[in-house]
Amino acid sequence: MEIKQLIGNRIKHLRKSRGMSQEDLAEKMGINPKYLSSIERGKENPTLDTFIKLTSTLDIDISEPFNCTQEQSPKELKMIVSDLIKGNDKEKLKLLAKIARAIYI
């Protein structure tokens, strides 16, 4: 998935998590709902002013729409965890173990 689509999906998620329709958000931002739809689908390049309006209207930090990650397969996730374990000293390994226990308790 392209970065623009990931950001658009994140915007859609943030909008929906606040119980807003595209029409509601677009109206509050002063933009066309079709334009907002295109942003959410990763088809438009919104200006900085549009991002400022968006984040202000959703009452979120301007960095929040960019806080998205691409879906990873279980195999990729296992490799990431394995790499974290391999390259750490004793104190970091203790911290990783504490985090893992906290999640699974």
Summary of the structure (lengths in Angstrom):
residues: 105
radius of gyration: 18.6
end to end distance: 33.9
largest distance: 54.9
contacts: 240
relative contact order: 0.12
helix: 70%
strand: 0%
